[in-house]
């Protein structure tokens, strides 16, 4: 189908959407000028401006306000919402592109693909008639070919690891997409890892916490590293599990929004136990409210790196063509009154002008720009070494190694996997040699710490691809040493 014809309905609806957006955002005396400029550019500009001019103009306008006000076209809205739901429609796989070939990198346990017999390392040759065996295959094409709605049948042509070719007809279903990536007890520490705050995160948290309490632990560790946020109400419910009645969780206020306070109701199930939170530079938004509120009340020990610094409230506006706009309307404030929001016009400056102290122990807080940990971890971070490790882990040769050289063996538990499996050192060195020769680079192969980290990270990657998130995070906790700081 001609691309322009395909996009015409979107373009027409986008024009309506832009009118609504501009009518809302831009003063009345400016809206006519916007329309005139759009018409002139479309008619007279020297080069083609493409079919998404309206989207570009609206996006540029919103981004000039702040980094978090955005316009989402209708075709992307469904995918943008998937991460905030407790499930998604699909077959339950993660794929990767290795040298322009498409492979199954992970199969979700008990999902449609798992039940059909797909395995990590299978090569996807074709999906619903779309061939993936071309050198110019794009990530977007693969996503669009694999995605679809529940009850639709996806036909896949698969090359197995033994080089046999098989056809699969897999009916898409609603696949569980839990926000909790792992929950287990390790060395008498209960550990729960949150990826985001979706629409049922609180219930998932309660279930995991109750299961861990039955096993027994001394300290609860909630890992918020890499948690970019999500639904604030779910984060508030989780904070509520740790605080006493009428303790303030957070409040919001904006130029045209009333001040709104959120308090704990005293019904939480873990109000007195020892609590530790792990954060990093990618801990953002709702996860910063959770960690910041507990820090203000001296309820939790915070370990890690300073968080991202997003303390803005967005409201969603829906348009007739199903596109949406997220517009910043308020700011979050923590119980002490401090804002975690970075000054996005000068990222080194804080928006706070006062000095803040925790509410119980009266500890002086580091000023603004996110939540700052009580204990820095890791202390000895070597950026150049971390960059080299990251380069290896994201390298095509590494993906080939994981898919080619590992044959899955069943383990009863993550602990058994840790105890019985290791990546042989000769294989580690062979892989690093291949990367250096192929990419014409030098890696710090004479550094023992680098070699050890690569060996551990390869084990962790194999755990993720073949055994899932529970095994992966258990391996990560095993290879880290923050537990010594508790």
CORWODA-V752147 format. One record per residue. N is the residue number from 1. SS is DSSP state (H for helix, E for strand, - for the rest). PHI is phi as a letter, one per 20 degrees, with the letter a starting at -180 (* if undefined). OMEGA is omega as a letter, one per 30 degrees, with the letter a starting at -180 (NA if undefined). Layout:
# CORWODA-V752147
n | ss | phi | omega
N | SS | PHI | OMEGA
N | SS | PHI | OMEGA
This chain:
# CORWODA-V752147
n | ss | phi | omega
1 | - | * | l
2 | - | g | a
3 | H | f | a
4 | H | f | l
5 | H | f | a
6 | H | f | a
7 | H | e | a
8 | H | g | l
9 | H | g | l
10 | H | f | a
11 | H | f | a
12 | H | f | a
13 | H | f | l
14 | H | f | l
15 | H | g | l
16 | H | f | a
17 | H | f | a
18 | H | f | l
19 | H | g | l
20 | H | f | l
21 | H | f | a
22 | H | f | l
23 | H | f | a
24 | H | e | a
25 | H | e | a
26 | - | d | l
27 | - | g | a
28 | H | g | a
29 | H | f | l
30 | H | d | a
31 | H | f | l
32 | H | f | l
33 | H | f | l
34 | H | g | a
35 | H | f | a
36 | H | f | l
37 | H | f | a
38 | H | f | a
39 | H | f | a
40 | H | f | a
41 | H | f | l
42 | H | f | a
43 | H | e | a
44 | H | c | a
45 | - | f | a
46 | - | f | l
47 | - | d | l
48 | - | f | a
49 | - | e | l
50 | - | n | a
51 | - | e | a
52 | - | d | a
53 | H | g | a
54 | H | f | l
55 | H | f | a
56 | H | f | a
57 | H | f | l
58 | H | f | a
59 | H | f | l
60 | H | f | a
61 | H | f | a
62 | H | f | a
63 | H | f | l
64 | - | f | l
65 | - | e | l
66 | - | a | a
67 | - | f | a
68 | - | d | l
69 | - | e | a
70 | E | c | l
71 | E | d | a
72 | E | d | l
73 | - | g | a
74 | H | g | a
75 | H | f | l
76 | H | d | a
77 | H | f | a
78 | H | g | a
79 | H | f | l
80 | H | f | a
81 | H | e | a
82 | H | g | a
83 | - | f | a
84 | - | e | l
85 | - | d | l
86 | - | e | l
87 | E | b | l
88 | E | b | a
89 | E | e | a
90 | E | r | l
91 | - | d | l
92 | - | n | l
93 | E | c | l
94 | E | d | a
95 | E | d | l
96 | E | c | l
97 | E | d | a
98 | E | c | a
99 | - | l | l
100 | - | m | l
101 | E | d | a
102 | E | d | a
103 | E | c | l
104 | E | f | a
105 | E | e | l
106 | E | b | l
107 | E | d | a
108 | - | f | a
109 | - | g | l
110 | - | m | l
111 | - | e | a
112 | H | g | a
113 | H | f | l
114 | H | f | a
115 | H | f | a
116 | H | f | l
117 | - | o | l
118 | - | f | a
119 | - | c | l
120 | - | g | a
121 | - | o | l
122 | - | f | l
123 | E | e | l
124 | E | e | a
125 | E | e | a
126 | E | b | l
127 | E | c | a
128 | - | l | l
129 | - | n | l
130 | E | e | a
131 | E | f | l
132 | - | d | a
133 | - | e | l
134 | - | c | a
135 | - | f | a
136 | - | d | l
137 | - | f | a
138 | - | d | l
139 | H | g | a
140 | H | f | l
141 | H | f | l
142 | H | f | a
143 | H | g | a
144 | H | f | l
145 | H | f | a
146 | H | e | a
147 | - | f | l
148 | - | r | a
149 | - | e | l
150 | - | g | l
151 | - | m | l
152 | - | e | a
153 | E | e | l
154 | E | d | l
155 | E | e | a
156 | E | d | l
157 | E | d | a
158 | E | c | l
159 | E | d | a
160 | - | f | a
161 | - | f | l
162 | - | e | l
163 | - | m | l
164 | - | f | a
165 | E | d | a
166 | E | c | l
167 | E | d | l
168 | E | c | l
169 | E | d | a
170 | E | d | l
171 | E | e | l
172 | - | f | l
173 | E | c | l
174 | E | e | a
175 | E | d | l
176 | E | g | a
177 | - | c | a
178 | - | f | l
179 | - | f | l
180 | E | e | a
181 | E | e | a
182 | E | a | l
183 | E | b | a
184 | E | b | l
185 | E | d | a
186 | E | c | a
187 | - | l | l
188 | - | m | l
189 | E | d | l
190 | E | f | a
191 | E | c | l
192 | E | c | a
193 | E | d | l
194 | E | d | l
195 | - | e | a
196 | - | a | l
197 | E | d | a
198 | - | e | a
199 | - | f | l
200 | - | c | a
201 | H | f | a
202 | H | f | l
203 | H | f | l
204 | H | f | l
205 | H | f | l
206 | H | g | l
207 | H | f | a
208 | H | f | a
209 | H | f | l
210 | H | f | l
211 | H | f | l
212 | H | f | l
213 | H | f | l
214 | H | f | l
215 | H | f | l
216 | - | o | l
217 | - | b | a
218 | - | e | a
219 | E | c | l
220 | E | e | l
221 | E | d | l
222 | E | d | a
223 | E | e | a
224 | - | d | l
225 | - | f | a
226 | - | m | a
227 | - | e | a
228 | - | e | l
229 | - | o | a
230 | E | p | a
231 | - | f | a
232 | H | f | a
233 | H | f | l
234 | H | f | l
235 | H | f | l
236 | H | f | l
237 | H | f | l
238 | H | f | l
239 | H | g | a
240 | H | g | a
241 | - | f | a
242 | - | d | a
243 | - | d | l
244 | - | e | a
245 | - | g | l
246 | - | m | l
247 | - | f | a
248 | E | f | l
249 | E | e | l
250 | E | a | l
251 | E | b | a
252 | E | c | l
253 | E | b | a
254 | E | b | a
255 | - | g | a
256 | - | d | l
257 | E | c | l
258 | E | f | l
259 | E | f | a
260 | E | c | a
261 | E | d | l
262 | E | c | a
263 | E | d | l
264 | - | f | a
265 | - | e | l
266 | - | n | a
267 | - | e | a
268 | - | f | a
269 | - | d | l
270 | - | b | a
271 | - | e | a
272 | - | c | a
273 | - | f | l
274 | E | f | a
275 | E | c | l
276 | E | c | l
277 | E | d | l
278 | E | d | l
279 | E | c | l
280 | - | b | a
281 | - | f | l
282 | - | d | l
283 | - | f | a
284 | - | b | l
285 | - | l | a
286 | H | g | l
287 | H | f | l
288 | H | f | l
289 | H | f | l
290 | H | f | a
291 | H | f | a
292 | H | f | l
293 | H | f | a
294 | H | f | l
295 | H | f | l
296 | H | g | a
297 | - | e | a
298 | - | l | a
299 | - | e | a
300 | - | c | l
301 | E | e | a
302 | E | d | a
303 | E | c | l
304 | E | p | l
305 | - | d | a
306 | - | g | a
307 | - | f | a
308 | - | f | a
309 | - | n | l
310 | - | d | a
311 | - | c | a
312 | E | d | l
313 | E | d | l
314 | E | d | l
315 | E | d | a
316 | E | d | l
317 | E | d | a
318 | E | d | l
319 | - | d | a
320 | - | f | a
321 | - | e | l
322 | - | m | l
323 | - | f | a
324 | E | c | l
325 | E | c | l
326 | E | d | a
327 | E | d | l
328 | E | f | a
329 | E | c | a
330 | E | b | l
331 | E | c | l
332 | E | e | l
333 | E | c | a
334 | E | f | a
335 | - | g | l
336 | - | f | a
337 | - | n | a
338 | - | f | l
339 | - | e | l
340 | - | e | a
341 | - | f | l
342 | E | f | l
343 | - | f | a
344 | - | f | l
345 | - | e | l
346 | - | b | a
347 | - | f | l
348 | - | e | a
349 | - | e | l
350 | E | e | l
351 | - | e | a
352 | - | e | l
353 | - | d | a
354 | - | d | l
355 | - | e | a
356 | - | d | l
357 | E | c | l
358 | - | f | a
359 | - | e | a
360 | - | d | a
361 | - | e | l
362 | - | l | l
363 | - | f | l
364 | E | f | a
365 | - | e | l
366 | - | f | a
367 | - | f | l
368 | - | l | l
369 | - | l | l
370 | - | n | l
371 | - | e | a
372 | - | d | a
373 | - | f | l
374 | - | f | l
375 | E | c | l
376 | E | f | l
377 | - | b | f
378 | - | f | a
379 | - | f | a
380 | - | e | a
381 | - | f | l
382 | - | d | a
383 | H | g | a
384 | H | f | l
385 | H | f | l
386 | H | f | l
387 | H | f | l
388 | H | f | l
389 | H | f | l
390 | H | f | l
391 | H | f | l
392 | H | f | a
393 | H | f | a
394 | - | e | a
395 | - | e | l
396 | H | g | a
397 | H | f | l
398 | H | f | l
399 | H | f | l
400 | H | f | l
401 | H | f | a
402 | H | f | a
403 | H | f | a
404 | H | e | a
405 | H | e | a
406 | - | d | l
407 | - | d | a
408 | - | f | l
409 | - | c | a
410 | - | f | l
411 | - | c | a
412 | - | f | a
413 | - | b | l
414 | H | g | l
415 | H | f | l
416 | H | f | l
417 | H | f | l
418 | H | f | a
419 | H | f | a
420 | H | d | a
421 | - | d | l
422 | - | b | l
423 | - | e | a
424 | - | f | a
425 | H | f | l
426 | H | f | l
427 | H | f | l
428 | H | f | a
429 | H | f | l
430 | H | f | l
431 | H | f | a
432 | H | f | l
433 | H | f | l
434 | H | f | a
435 | H | f | a
436 | H | f | a
437 | H | f | a
438 | H | f | a
439 | H | e | l
440 | - | l | l
441 | - | c | l
442 | - | d | l
443 | - | d | a
444 | - | f | a
445 | - | f | l
446 | - | e | l
447 | - | e | a
448 | H | g | a
449 | H | f | l
450 | H | f | a
451 | H | f | l
452 | H | f | l
453 | H | f | l
454 | H | f | l
455 | H | g | l
456 | H | f | a
457 | H | f | l
458 | H | f | l
459 | H | g | a
460 | H | f | l
461 | H | f | l
462 | H | f | l
463 | H | g | a
464 | H | f | a
465 | H | f | a
466 | H | d | a
467 | H | c | l
468 | - | o | a
469 | H | f | a
470 | H | f | l
471 | H | f | a
472 | H | g | a
473 | H | f | l
474 | H | f | l
475 | H | f | l
476 | H | f | l
477 | H | f | l
478 | H | f | a
479 | H | e | l
480 | - | e | l
481 | - | c | l
482 | H | f | a
483 | H | f | l
484 | H | f | a
485 | H | e | a
486 | - | f | NA
